[in-house]
Amino acid sequence: MTARRPPVLKLLAGTSRPDRAAPEGSALPALDGVPPAPGWMTNPHARREWRRLAPILTANKLLTAGNLGIFVQLCALQGRLVETWVDGATPTAALLMTHRAHCVSLGLLGMTPLPAAKPGNAFTNNKRR
């Protein structure tokens, strides 16, 4: 089962449909301002990621009190990945996939527009004998 996309992501992607809208009050409100990074986050690469992404997520109303923990994990994981690469090592597939999953859950991936449909029937050359 896949997680539901927040209404803001549906609006940004152009897939929002009023007939499928969730009842009012079911979504957590977006944070008003950019929250400060947690004090325990001492990795400079993680803090840099926080400073880069927090304003973007806040401006697009994608950062809520409910997904703030996932965002903290994403930044800490980004710091760990960068340190791994700087040390000349290769991160594990589990770390990379966890990073990707956190990005998807925050709406940072999957926002690419669909290609325009080509006119005509794509199956006209598939003739049967």
Beta strands, then each sheet from edge to edge (+ up, - down):
end
